[in-house]
Amino acid sequence: MIDRVRLMCWCPTSVSGAHLPAFAAAEGGLFAEQGLEVEFVDCLPSLDWTLQGFTTRVKAVAAGEVDFALTGVAYLLAAQSEAGGRLPARFAAVSHQRNAIVGVVRGDSELMQAADLAGSRVASWIMPWFTQEYAGALEQMGVGPPVVVETQDPGAALGRGEVDVIPTWMDMTLAHRRNAGFPIRAIPLDIEVYPTGLVAADRLPDELVFRMREAFIAGYALHRDEPELGTAAFRRRFPHVSEEHIAANWALFEPYAFGGAPPGSMTADRWQATIDYTGATHGLCTMPGERIYRPELLAPAVDPPL
């Protein structure tokens, strides 16, 4: 018997690296081995550019519009805060093993590492929660706060010298590099909290979520070993995204997926640090970990449900 499930993708042009394990799992037969037929579904548009605006994706999982979604931890915590912890959707696996927030600076900037960023002028732009994430990461690292500068066009402001830093995800630096018109580089902050992963609806039985998780995690190694599989499947779904962009985005994503802990795995301690950090950084409610992730899927060992 085959179980048919729907997986909501994320933005294909900025986080295609995080998609590739799932597409590799589909192309390489890993989902089929687990008795799954996975339909990839485009992500819903955000209601606006605020953090709450991006909760549409996890709310779609909770409402039964899809079964799984690749999405952000801050989005789920924002939705759970709004729902009083009663949103029926939780993480089953982690994509990035540490926070992917970075500060983009000019190529000729004297800012070289995170410790240099104290007091620097940081852009606050159409997604202000990026600036909150950046400031929260600096605080977590014990680095002094930035000076926030409001701007409509962070790239132009960086070029004119009105700001020193653009806060963004590492996965989005390709777009900033393409649009800047001058050399830029990224300073990773790399705090040890989870930013993204695979969310599953609570209505799904444990054994089905376990099978989906196993195939998804196996897709990491498969794509690393045979990148043509995930790339081909991804481009059939999103033909406007070039192979060059996909490869470049995987190169940005891979160190965050394979750095230290096994790909996809999650631990209670880092989840607690993640919930505390994300709640404090974005003014969200903190809550027991079991409302954010499925505790039965924690590392180091995950046994199939009986």
C-alpha positions as CSV (number, residue, x, y, z in Angstrom):
1,M,0.0,0.0,0.0
2,I,1.3,3.5,-0.9
3,D,0.6,6.5,1.3
4,R,0.2,9.7,-0.7
5,V,1.3,12.9,1.0
6,R,1.8,16.5,0.0
7,L,5.0,18.4,0.8
8,M,5.0,22.2,0.6
9,C,8.2,23.6,-0.8
10,W,9.9,26.9,0.2
11,C,11.0,29.8,-2.0
12,P,12.9,27.9,-4.7
13,T,15.2,30.8,-5.7
14,S,16.7,31.5,-2.3
15,V,16.7,28.2,-0.4
16,S,16.9,25.6,-3.1
17,G,19.8,23.9,-1.2
18,A,17.4,23.0,1.6
19,H,15.0,21.5,-1.0
20,L,17.4,19.2,-2.6
21,P,17.4,16.2,-0.1
22,A,13.6,15.9,-0.6
23,F,13.9,16.1,-4.4
24,A,16.8,13.6,-4.3
25,A,14.7,11.3,-2.2
26,A,12.0,11.4,-4.8
27,E,14.2,10.9,-7.8
28,G,16.3,8.2,-6.2
29,G,13.3,6.1,-5.0
30,L,13.9,6.7,-1.3
31,F,10.3,7.8,-0.7
32,A,9.0,4.8,-2.7
33,E,11.1,2.5,-0.6
34,Q,9.3,3.9,2.4
35,G,5.9,3.3,0.8
36,L,5.3,7.0,0.1
37,E,4.2,8.9,-3.0
38,V,5.1,12.6,-2.4
39,E,3.5,15.4,-4.3
40,F,5.5,18.7,-4.2
41,V,3.3,21.7,-3.7
42,D,4.4,25.4,-4.2
43,C,4.6,27.4,-1.0
44,L,1.7,29.8,-0.2
45,P,2.5,33.5,-0.5
46,S,3.0,35.3,2.7
47,L,0.3,37.7,3.8
48,D,2.9,40.4,4.2
49,W,6.7,40.7,4.9
50,T,6.4,40.4,8.6
51,L,7.3,37.3,10.6
52,Q,3.6,36.7,11.2
53,G,2.9,37.1,7.4
54,F,5.1,34.0,6.7
55,T,3.0,31.8,9.1
56,T,0.7,30.9,6.2
57,R,2.9,27.8,5.4
58,V,2.7,26.2,8.8
59,K,-0.9,27.1,9.1
60,A,-1.6,25.3,5.9
61,V,0.0,22.1,7.4
62,A,-2.2,22.5,10.5
63,A,-5.3,23.1,8.4
64,G,-4.9,20.0,6.3
65,E,-4.1,21.7,3.0
66,V,-0.7,19.9,3.0
67,D,0.8,17.2,5.1
68,F,4.4,18.4,5.4
69,A,6.3,21.7,4.7
70,L,9.9,22.9,4.5
71,T,9.8,26.0,6.6
72,G,11.4,28.2,9.3
73,V,11.4,27.7,13.1
74,A,10.5,31.4,13.7
75,Y,7.4,31.0,11.5
76,L,6.2,28.0,13.5
77,L,6.9,29.6,16.9
78,A,5.1,32.8,15.7
79,A,2.1,30.7,14.6
80,Q,2.1,28.7,17.9
81,S,2.3,31.9,19.9
82,E,-0.8,33.2,18.1
83,A,-2.6,29.9,18.7
84,G,-1.6,29.6,22.3
85,G,0.5,26.5,21.5
86,R,-2.4,24.6,20.1
87,L,-1.4,24.6,16.4
88,P,-1.4,20.9,15.3
89,A,1.9,21.0,13.5
90,R,5.5,20.3,14.7
91,F,9.0,19.7,13.4
92,A,10.0,16.1,12.4
93,A,13.5,16.9,11.2
94,V,16.0,19.8,11.0
95,S,17.5,21.2,7.8
96,H,20.1,23.8,8.9
97,Q,21.9,22.5,12.0
98,R,22.9,26.0,13.1
99,N,21.5,29.5,12.5
100,A,22.1,30.7,8.9
101,I,21.9,34.4,9.6
102,V,24.8,36.4,8.2
103,G,25.9,40.0,7.8
104,V,26.5,41.0,4.2
105,V,29.3,43.6,3.9
106,R,31.1,45.2,1.0
107,G,34.1,43.3,-0.3
108,D,36.4,46.1,0.8
109,S,34.9,46.5,4.3
110,E,37.2,46.4,7.3
111,L,34.6,44.2,9.1
112,M,36.0,40.7,8.9
113,Q,34.3,38.6,11.7
114,A,31.4,38.6,14.0
115,A,33.3,40.3,16.8
116,D,33.8,43.3,14.5
117,L,30.1,43.9,14.1
118,A,29.4,45.6,17.4
119,G,28.1,49.1,16.8
120,S,28.0,48.7,13.0
121,R,25.2,50.3,11.0
122,V,22.8,47.5,10.0
123,A,20.0,47.9,7.4
124,S,16.4,47.4,8.5
125,W,14.5,46.7,5.2
126,I,11.3,45.2,3.9
127,M,11.8,42.1,6.2
128,P,12.5,43.8,9.5
129,W,12.7,40.5,11.4
130,F,16.0,39.7,9.6
131,T,17.4,42.7,11.5
132,Q,15.9,41.3,14.7
133,E,17.5,37.9,14.0
134,Y,20.8,39.5,13.3
135,A,20.7,41.6,16.5
136,G,19.6,38.6,18.5
137,A,22.5,36.5,17.2
138,L,25.0,39.2,18.1
139,E,23.5,39.3,21.6
140,Q,23.7,35.5,21.9
141,M,27.4,35.7,21.0
142,G,28.1,38.5,23.5
143,V,28.8,41.0,20.7
144,G,27.6,44.6,21.3
145,P,24.3,45.7,19.5
146,P,24.2,47.2,16.1
147,V,22.9,50.7,15.1
148,V,19.7,50.1,13.1
149,V,19.2,52.2,9.9
150,E,15.9,52.1,8.2
151,T,16.1,51.9,4.4
152,Q,13.9,50.9,1.5
153,D,16.9,49.6,-0.6
154,P,19.6,47.9,1.5
155,G,21.8,47.1,-1.5
156,A,21.9,50.8,-2.6
157,A,22.4,51.9,1.0
158,L,25.4,49.5,1.4
159,G,26.8,50.8,-1.9
160,R,26.5,54.4,-0.8
161,G,28.1,53.7,2.5
162,E,24.9,54.6,4.5
163,V,24.9,51.2,6.2
164,D,27.7,48.7,6.9
165,V,25.8,45.5,7.0
166,I,22.7,43.9,5.4
167,P,21.3,41.1,7.5
168,T,20.0,38.1,5.6
169,W,20.1,34.3,5.4
170,M,23.3,32.7,4.0
171,D,21.0,31.1,1.3
172,M,20.0,34.6,0.1
173,T,23.5,36.0,-0.4
174,L,23.4,34.8,-4.0
175,A,20.6,37.3,-4.7
176,H,22.4,40.1,-2.9
177,R,25.6,39.4,-4.8
178,R,23.7,39.3,-8.1
179,N,21.9,42.6,-7.4
180,A,24.7,44.6,-5.7
181,G,26.9,45.6,-8.7
182,F,30.0,45.6,-6.5
183,P,31.9,42.9,-4.5
184,I,30.3,41.7,-1.3
185,R,31.0,38.9,1.2
186,A,29.1,37.3,4.1
187,I,30.1,37.2,7.8
188,P,28.4,34.1,9.3
189,L,27.2,34.4,12.9
190,D,26.6,30.6,13.2
191,I,25.0,30.4,16.7
192,E,23.9,26.9,17.6
193,V,20.2,27.1,17.2
194,Y,17.9,25.6,14.6
195,P,16.4,27.9,11.9
196,T,14.7,25.5,9.5
197,G,13.3,22.0,9.0
198,L,10.6,19.7,8.0
199,V,7.2,20.3,9.7
200,A,4.6,17.5,9.9
201,A,0.9,17.7,10.7
202,D,-0.1,16.3,14.1
203,R,-2.9,14.4,12.5
204,L,-0.4,12.1,10.7
205,P,0.4,8.8,12.5
206,D,3.9,8.4,14.0
207,E,4.9,5.6,11.7
208,L,4.1,7.6,8.6
209,V,6.0,10.7,9.8
210,F,8.9,8.3,10.7
211,R,9.0,6.9,7.1
212,M,8.9,10.4,5.6
213,R,11.6,11.6,7.9
214,E,13.8,8.6,7.1
215,A,13.6,9.1,3.4
216,F,14.1,12.9,3.7
217,I,17.2,12.4,5.8
218,A,18.6,9.7,3.5
219,G,18.2,12.3,0.7
220,Y,21.0,14.4,2.2
221,A,23.7,11.8,1.5
222,L,22.2,10.8,-1.8
223,H,22.2,14.4,-3.1
224,R,25.8,14.9,-1.9
225,D,26.9,11.7,-3.7
226,E,24.7,12.0,-6.8
227,P,23.7,15.7,-7.2
228,E,22.3,15.2,-10.7
229,L,19.3,13.3,-9.2
230,G,18.0,16.1,-6.9
231,T,18.9,18.7,-9.5
232,A,17.0,17.1,-12.3
233,A,13.9,16.6,-10.1
234,F,14.1,20.1,-8.8
235,R,14.4,21.6,-12.3
236,R,11.4,19.7,-13.5
237,R,9.4,21.4,-10.8
238,F,11.1,24.8,-11.1
239,P,12.5,25.0,-14.7
240,H,13.3,28.7,-14.3
241,V,16.0,27.9,-11.7
242,S,19.4,27.2,-13.4
243,E,21.6,24.2,-12.5
244,E,24.3,26.8,-11.7
245,H,22.1,28.5,-9.1
246,I,21.1,25.1,-7.6
247,A,24.7,24.0,-7.3
248,A,25.8,27.3,-5.8
249,N,22.9,27.2,-3.3
250,W,23.8,23.6,-2.3
251,A,27.4,24.8,-1.6
252,L,26.0,27.4,0.7
253,F,23.6,25.0,2.5
254,E,25.8,21.9,2.8
255,P,28.1,23.2,5.6
256,Y,25.0,23.9,7.7
257,A,23.4,20.5,7.0
258,F,26.5,18.4,7.6
259,G,28.3,20.4,10.2
260,G,28.8,18.1,13.2
261,A,25.5,16.4,14.0
262,P,24.0,13.9,11.6
263,P,22.0,15.6,8.8
264,G,18.4,16.1,9.7
265,S,18.9,15.1,13.4
266,M,17.7,17.2,16.3
267,T,18.4,17.2,20.1
268,A,16.3,18.4,23.1
269,D,19.1,20.7,24.4
270,R,19.5,22.5,21.1
271,W,15.8,22.7,20.6
272,Q,15.5,24.3,24.1
273,A,18.2,26.8,23.2
274,T,16.4,27.5,19.9
275,I,13.0,28.1,21.5
276,D,14.5,30.4,24.1
277,Y,16.5,32.3,21.6
278,T,13.8,32.7,19.0
279,G,11.2,33.7,21.6
280,A,13.5,36.4,23.1
281,T,14.7,37.7,19.7
282,H,11.3,38.1,18.1
283,G,9.1,38.8,21.2
284,L,7.3,35.4,20.9
285,C,5.9,33.1,23.5
286,T,8.2,30.4,24.7
287,M,6.5,27.0,25.3
288,P,7.4,23.4,26.0
289,G,9.5,21.8,23.3
290,E,6.9,19.1,22.5
291,R,4.7,21.9,21.0
292,I,7.5,22.7,18.5
293,Y,8.9,19.3,17.7
294,R,7.9,15.6,17.9
295,P,10.0,14.4,20.9
296,E,9.9,10.8,19.7
297,L,12.1,11.8,16.8
298,L,15.0,13.3,18.8
299,A,18.5,12.0,18.4
300,P,20.7,10.1,19.1
301,A,18.6,7.1,18.2
302,V,15.2,7.1,16.6
303,D,13.4,3.8,16.6
304,P,10.5,3.1,14.3
305,P,7.1,3.3,16.1
306,L,5.6,-0.1,16.9
